[in-house]
Amino acid sequence: QVQLVESGGGLVQAGGSLRLSCAASGRTFSSYVMGWFRQAPGKEREFVAAIRWSSGSTYYAASKKGRFTISRDNAKNTVYLQMNSLKAEDTALYYCAAREAYNSGWYTTPGAYDYWGQGTQVTVSS
């Protein structure tokens, strides 16, 4: 049974930074793509970034590139999302997601992922 547990959210002032963590367990993830999504109140869940566990290659939503960095630690089975220069509009519930990668493409829609964490709240005060 795949389990994803996010942590690291909280309240931060605009311009500040946070690092979210996603601890993954339940199987070997070497063939998986891990993604970060976020959902603000009243809005749809949106893609933030993804990483291939085996190679470490990454892909970002265009609007997130530059301020957000996704990475993984194989030894800890953990994926991270480093968020810098945070803005009030980054306020959302952030989710970690996982799926097996069957091709070389990237998966950027929520429906493409099979496993989800419970989310961690990020609130940015202006």
C-alpha positions as CSV (number, residue, x, y, z in Angstrom):
1,Q,0.0,0.0,0.0
2,V,1.5,3.3,-1.1
3,Q,1.5,6.0,1.5
4,L,2.5,9.6,0.9
5,V,2.8,11.9,3.9
6,E,3.4,15.6,3.4
7,S,4.9,18.0,5.9
8,G,6.5,21.4,6.2
9,G,3.6,23.7,5.5
10,G,2.8,26.7,7.6
11,L,2.4,30.4,7.8
12,V,5.1,32.6,6.2
13,Q,5.3,36.2,5.2
14,A,5.5,37.2,1.6
15,G,9.0,36.9,0.3
16,G,9.8,34.1,2.6
17,S,10.6,30.4,1.9
18,L,9.3,27.0,2.9
19,R,10.4,23.5,2.1
20,L,7.7,20.9,1.9
21,S,8.5,17.2,2.3
22,C,6.7,14.1,1.0
23,A,7.7,10.9,2.7
24,A,6.8,7.9,0.5
25,S,6.5,4.3,1.6
26,G,4.9,1.0,0.6
27,R,6.9,0.0,-2.5
28,T,10.0,0.8,-4.5
29,F,9.5,4.0,-6.3
30,S,12.4,3.8,-8.9
31,S,9.9,3.6,-11.8
32,Y,7.7,6.4,-10.4
33,V,7.0,10.0,-11.2
34,M,6.4,12.1,-8.1
35,G,4.4,15.3,-8.4
36,W,3.4,18.3,-6.4
37,F,0.0,20.0,-6.8
38,R,-1.7,22.7,-5.0
39,Q,-5.3,23.7,-4.5
40,A,-6.5,27.1,-3.3
41,P,-10.1,27.6,-2.0
42,G,-12.6,27.7,-4.8
43,K,-10.0,26.8,-7.4
44,E,-9.1,23.6,-9.2
45,R,-6.1,21.6,-8.2
46,E,-3.1,22.7,-10.3
47,F,0.2,21.2,-11.2
48,V,3.3,22.6,-9.7
49,A,6.3,20.3,-10.4
50,A,7.2,16.7,-11.0
51,I,10.4,14.6,-10.7
52,R,11.3,11.1,-12.0
53,W,12.6,9.1,-9.1
54,S,15.1,7.1,-11.1
55,S,16.9,9.9,-13.0
56,G,16.0,12.9,-10.9
57,S,14.9,14.8,-14.0
58,T,12.4,17.5,-13.3
59,Y,9.5,19.4,-14.9
60,Y,7.8,22.5,-13.8
61,A,4.6,24.4,-14.5
62,A,5.8,27.5,-16.4
63,S,4.6,29.9,-13.8
64,K,6.5,28.1,-11.0
65,K,9.9,27.7,-12.6
66,G,12.5,29.8,-11.0
67,R,10.9,30.1,-7.5
68,F,10.1,26.5,-6.9
69,T,12.5,23.5,-6.9
70,I,11.6,19.9,-6.7
71,S,14.2,17.3,-5.5
72,R,14.4,13.8,-4.0
73,D,16.4,12.0,-1.5
74,N,16.6,8.3,-2.4
75,A,18.0,7.2,0.9
76,K,15.1,8.8,2.8
77,N,12.4,8.0,0.1
78,T,11.4,11.6,0.3
79,V,10.6,14.2,-2.2
80,Y,10.9,17.9,-1.5
81,L,9.5,21.2,-2.8
82,Q,11.6,24.2,-2.0
83,M,9.6,27.4,-2.4
84,N,11.2,30.8,-2.4
85,S,10.0,34.4,-2.8
86,L,6.6,33.3,-1.7
87,K,3.6,35.4,-2.6
88,A,0.1,35.7,-1.2
89,E,-1.3,33.8,-4.3
90,D,0.9,30.8,-3.4
91,T,-1.5,30.2,-0.4
92,A,-3.0,26.8,-1.0
93,L,-3.2,23.2,0.2
94,Y,-0.2,21.4,-1.3
95,Y,-0.4,17.8,-2.2
96,C,2.2,15.2,-3.1
97,A,1.2,12.6,-5.7
98,A,2.7,9.5,-7.3
99,R,2.3,7.2,-10.4
100,E,4.3,4.8,-12.4
101,A,6.0,6.3,-15.4
102,Y,5.1,4.3,-18.5
103,N,6.8,6.6,-21.0
104,S,9.1,9.5,-21.2
105,G,6.4,12.1,-21.0
106,W,5.4,14.2,-18.1
107,Y,2.1,14.0,-16.1
108,T,0.6,17.3,-15.2
109,T,-3.0,16.6,-14.5
110,P,-4.4,15.3,-11.2
111,G,-6.2,12.5,-12.9
112,A,-2.9,11.1,-14.1
113,Y,-1.8,10.2,-10.6
114,D,-2.8,7.2,-8.7
115,Y,-1.7,8.0,-5.1
116,W,-2.1,11.1,-3.1
117,G,-1.1,12.4,0.3
118,Q,-3.4,14.3,2.7
119,G,-1.9,17.7,1.9
120,T,-0.1,20.3,3.8
121,Q,-1.4,23.9,4.2
122,V,0.8,26.8,3.1
123,T,-0.4,30.3,4.0
124,V,1.5,33.4,2.8
125,S,0.6,36.6,4.5
126,S,1.1,39.9,2.6
